[in-house]
Amino acid sequence: MLMRSTPAPDTHPGIEKHTDSKPQLSLIGAASSLGCPKPGCEQSPEQLQKLGLIETLEMNGIAAHWETLLKTVPGPSVTQAVAEFSQRLAASVTKQLTDQHFFAVIGGDHSCAIGTWNGVYGARHGEPFGLIWVDAHMDSHTPKSSHSGALHGMPLAALLGFGDETLTGLAKPGPVLQPKHLCLLGVRSYETEEAELLENLGVRVFDMQEIAQRGMEAVMNEALDIVRAAGNFGLSIDLDALDPELAPAVSIPEPGGLKLKHLNELLKPLPQTPGFLGIEIAEFNPRFDQQHKTARLISTILSACTPRHSGGNA
């Protein structure tokens, strides 16, 4: 119960909290590691429940509740199992936005993004929305280009309409995302094939070198201009975007990631930005956490970016 016994303002004091009123937050657990070669991510929602995430958020002034916790079921193939799981996750996200609730999907490996953002697409009846994708990787492989075959390296391509039709065909009509409304932040590890796909589509990628040169505040201003052009937008955070010193509990850590100051500047404008629909936090693997450091960080991220006045506006 470390999260319950640790005063919330001290968890990560460099990240600002926004508690002018009592924001509402619906949590959706995406307990899946189907897309990752290393097990453990499927344990993340239940681990956060056990550590008292709701109570910690309450201490930070967030009226949060677990809406549902989804688990995977076996399928004829991993791809079909991910597709079935994605459909259930999408339905849950759609319901939250239809009910005008700000949502947070807690993964689970990053293939859960297929379900999360299909759910937003469904709630908006196919109308475009923007997405800020915070990740060390591009996650834009297809089965033909992937070096590993792991589905957690393919969700962004699937959302853009590229890859296995089992995953790209969940939205009717698709694709879920339009390249002009998408941007990536924190990228530093990728393969040529996925970089070429995003470049050909015209997707804006802010790598770590650009963030170091320009600063996160300037980068976020540009990113928000990109995603807000669609009217509404969401945020997907793969915890491996953060430096392993800050968030050790990931399956595939990458050195040289976002520091605490970067994360603070990334999150700071979000509660006041109109049209912010929800957040997804992926790739938390409790097996690799250190004294619940990453679990505490998740609670602080949620507290920092939840809008003061929730409401899906989908």
C-alpha positions in Angstrom: 0.0 0.0 0.0 2.9 2.4 -0.6 0.9 4.7 -2.8 -1.7 5.1 -0.1 0.9 5.8 2.6 2.9 8.3 0.6 1.5 11.9 0.5 0.6 12.7 -3.1 2.3 16.0 -3.4 5.7 14.3 -2.6 5.4 11.5 -5.2 7.0 13.6 -7.9 7.2 17.2 -6.7 8.5 18.5 -10.1 5.1 17.7 -11.7 2.5 20.3 -11.0 -1.0 19.3 -9.8 -4.2 21.1 -10.8 -6.8 21.0 -8.0 -8.9 24.1 -8.4 -12.0 22.0 -8.5 -12.9 18.3 -8.3 -12.2 16.7 -11.7 -13.8 13.4 -12.7 -11.7 10.6 -14.2 -12.9 7.2 -15.5 -10.1 4.6 -15.5 -10.2 1.7 -17.9 -7.8 -1.2 -17.3 -6.3 -2.8 -20.4 -4.8 -5.9 -19.0 -3.0 -7.3 -22.0 0.6 -8.2 -22.9 -0.4 -10.0 -26.1 1.6 -7.6 -28.3 4.8 -7.7 -26.3 7.4 -10.5 -26.2 8.0 -10.0 -22.5 5.1 -10.8 -20.0 4.1 -8.5 -17.2 2.2 -5.6 -18.7 -1.0 -7.5 -18.2 -0.5 -7.1 -14.5 -0.4 -3.4 -14.5 -4.1 -2.4 -13.9 -4.5 -4.8 -11.0 -1.2 -3.8 -9.5 -2.3 -0.1 -9.5 -5.6 -1.1 -7.9 -3.7 -3.0 -5.2 -1.4 0.0 -4.6 -4.4 2.3 -4.1 -4.4 4.4 -7.3 -7.9 5.7 -6.6 -7.0 6.8 -3.1 -3.9 8.5 -4.3 -5.8 10.4 -7.0 -8.4 11.4 -4.4 -5.5 12.9 -2.3 -4.6 14.9 -5.4 -8.2 16.2 -5.8 -9.3 13.8 -8.6 -12.6 12.0 -8.2 -11.6 8.8 -10.0 -13.1 5.4 -10.3 -12.3 2.2 -12.1 -14.9 1.9 -14.9 -13.8 -1.6 -16.0 -10.8 -3.9 -16.2 -10.6 -5.8 -19.4 -8.6 -9.0 -19.8 -7.7 -11.0 -22.9 -9.2 -14.2 -24.0 -7.5 -16.8 -26.2 -8.1 -16.6 -30.0 -7.1 -18.5 -33.1 -4.1 -16.3 -33.4 -2.4 -13.5 -31.4 -3.6 -10.9 -34.0 -7.2 -12.1 -33.7 -7.0 -12.1 -29.9 -5.7 -8.5 -30.0 -8.5 -7.6 -32.4 -11.2 -9.0 -30.1 -9.6 -7.3 -27.1 -9.4 -4.0 -29.0 -13.1 -4.2 -29.9 -14.1 -4.5 -26.2 -11.7 -1.8 -25.2 -13.0 0.5 -28.0 -16.6 -0.1 -26.8 -15.6 1.0 -23.2 -13.9 4.1 -24.4 -16.8 5.0 -26.7 -19.2 4.7 -23.8 -17.1 7.0 -21.6 -17.0 9.7 -24.2 -20.6 9.3 -25.1 -21.4 9.9 -21.4 -19.1 13.0 -21.4 -16.4 11.5 -19.2 -12.7 12.1 -19.3 -11.0 8.8 -19.6 -7.7 7.1 -18.9 -6.8 3.8 -20.4 -4.1 2.0 -18.3 -2.2 -0.6 -20.2 -1.0 -3.1 -21.0 1.4 -3.2 -23.9 1.0 -0.4 -26.5 -1.1 -2.6 -28.9 -4.0 -1.5 -26.6 -3.8 1.8 -28.5 -5.7 0.1 -31.3 -8.7 -0.3 -29.1 -8.4 3.0 -27.3 -8.4 5.3 -30.3 -10.8 3.2 -32.3 -13.1 3.9 -29.3 -12.6 7.6 -29.7 -13.2 7.3 -33.4 -16.4 5.5 -32.7 -17.6 8.1 -30.2 -17.0 10.8 -32.8 -18.8 8.8 -35.5 -15.8 9.0 -37.8 -15.1 12.7 -37.3 -11.3 13.4 -37.1 -9.4 13.9 -33.9 -5.8 14.7 -33.0 -3.3 12.5 -31.2 -0.1 13.2 -29.4 1.9 10.0 -29.3 4.7 10.1 -26.7 7.1 7.1 -27.3 10.7 6.1 -27.6 9.7 4.1 -30.7 7.5 4.9 -33.7 5.3 1.8 -33.4 4.6 2.1 -37.1 5.6 -1.3 -38.5 3.4 -3.6 -40.5 3.7 -7.4 -40.5 5.7 -7.1 -43.6 8.2 -4.6 -42.3 8.5 -5.7 -38.6 11.8 -7.2 -37.6 10.3 -8.8 -34.5 6.7 -9.5 -35.4 5.6 -8.0 -32.1 2.2 -6.3 -32.3 3.2 -3.5 -29.8 5.4 -2.2 -32.6 2.5 -1.8 -35.0 -0.4 0.0 -33.4 0.2 3.4 -34.9 0.5 2.0 -38.4 -2.8 0.1 -37.8 -4.5 3.3 -36.7 -3.3 5.0 -39.8 -4.7 2.2 -41.9 -1.6 0.1 -42.6 -1.1 -3.5 -41.7 -3.2 -6.6 -41.1 -6.8 -6.0 -42.1 -7.9 -7.8 -38.9 -6.6 -4.7 -37.0 -7.0 -1.9 -39.6 -10.6 -2.9 -40.3 -12.1 -2.3 -36.8 -13.2 1.2 -37.8 -15.8 1.6 -40.5 -14.9 3.7 -42.4 -11.3 4.0 -41.5 -8.5 4.8 -41.0 -8.8 6.0 -37.5 -6.2 8.7 -37.7 -5.4 11.3 -40.3 -1.6 12.0 -40.6 -2.0 15.7 -40.5 -3.6 15.5 -37.0 -0.9 13.2 -35.5 2.5 13.9 -34.0 5.1 11.9 -32.2 7.2 13.1 -29.2 10.3 11.6 -27.6 11.3 9.3 -30.5 14.9 7.9 -30.4 14.8 4.2 -31.4 13.2 3.1 -34.7 13.8 1.2 -38.0 14.0 2.7 -41.5 10.8 1.1 -42.7 8.6 2.8 -40.1 10.3 6.1 -40.4 9.8 6.1 -44.2 6.1 5.3 -43.7 5.5 8.3 -41.4 7.7 10.6 -43.6 5.7 9.6 -46.7 2.5 10.3 -44.8 3.7 13.7 -43.6 3.5 12.9 -39.9 5.3 15.3 -37.7 8.0 13.6 -35.5 9.7 15.5 -32.6 12.7 13.4 -31.8 14.8 13.8 -28.6 17.4 15.8 -30.5 14.8 18.4 -31.5 13.4 18.5 -28.0 16.9 19.1 -26.6 17.5 21.9 -29.1 14.1 23.7 -29.0 12.8 22.8 -25.5 9.7 20.9 -24.6 7.6 24.0 -24.2 8.1 25.1 -27.8 7.6 21.6 -29.1 4.4 21.2 -27.2 3.1 24.5 -28.5 3.6 23.2 -32.0 2.2 19.7 -31.2 -1.0 21.2 -29.7 -1.4 23.3 -32.9 -1.2 20.1 -34.9 -3.7 18.1 -32.9 -6.1 20.9 -32.1 -6.6 21.5 -35.8 -8.9 18.5 -35.6 -10.9 20.1 -32.8 -10.5 17.3 -30.2 -7.5 15.3 -29.3 -6.0 12.7 -27.0 -2.6 11.7 -25.5 -0.9 8.3 -25.7 2.1 7.8 -23.4 4.4 4.8 -23.7 6.4 4.9 -20.5 9.5 3.9 -22.4 9.5 7.5 -23.8 10.7 8.5 -20.3 14.2 8.1 -19.2 14.7 4.7 -17.4 15.9 6.6 -14.3 12.4 8.2 -14.1 10.3 5.2 -15.2 12.2 1.9 -14.8 9.2 -0.4 -15.1 9.1 -0.9 -18.8 9.8 -4.1 -20.9 12.1 -2.4 -23.4 13.9 0.5 -21.8 15.7 3.0 -24.0 18.3 5.4 -22.5 18.3 9.1 -23.2 14.6 9.7 -22.7 12.4 12.5 -21.4 13.4 13.9 -18.0 11.1 15.1 -15.3 11.3 18.7 -16.5 10.3 17.5 -20.0 7.3 15.6 -18.6 6.2 18.6 -16.5 6.3 20.9 -19.5 4.5 18.3 -21.7 1.6 17.9 -19.2 1.3 21.4 -17.9 -0.9 22.9 -20.7 -3.2 20.0 -21.1 -5.8 20.6 -18.3 -6.5 24.1 -19.7 -6.5 23.0 -23.4 -10.0 22.8 -24.9 -10.9 19.5 -26.6 -8.7 17.2 -24.5 -10.6 13.9 -24.5 -8.5 11.4 -22.7 -5.2 9.8 -22.0 -3.6 6.4 -22.5 -0.6 5.1 -20.5 1.0 2.0 -21.9 3.8 -0.4 -21.3 3.9 -0.3 -17.5 5.5 -3.6 -16.4 5.3 -4.0 -12.6 7.9 -6.8 -12.8 10.6 -4.2 -13.4 9.5 -1.5 -11.0 11.8 -0.2 -8.3 10.1 0.6 -4.9 6.9 1.4 -6.9 8.6 4.4 -8.5 6.9 4.0 -11.9 3.5 3.3 -10.2 3.7 6.5 -8.3 4.7 8.4 -11.5 1.5 7.1 -13.2 -0.7 8.5 -10.5 1.1 11.8 -10.7 0.8 12.0 -14.5 -3.0 11.4 -14.2 -3.3 14.0 -11.5 -1.3 16.6 -13.5 -3.2 16.3 -16.8 -6.8 15.6 -15.9 -8.9 18.6 -16.9 -10.5 20.6 -14.1 -13.8 20.3 -15.7 -14.2 16.9 -17.2 -16.4 16.1 -20.1 -15.8 14.2 -23.3 -17.0 16.6 -25.9 -16.7 13.7 -28.3 
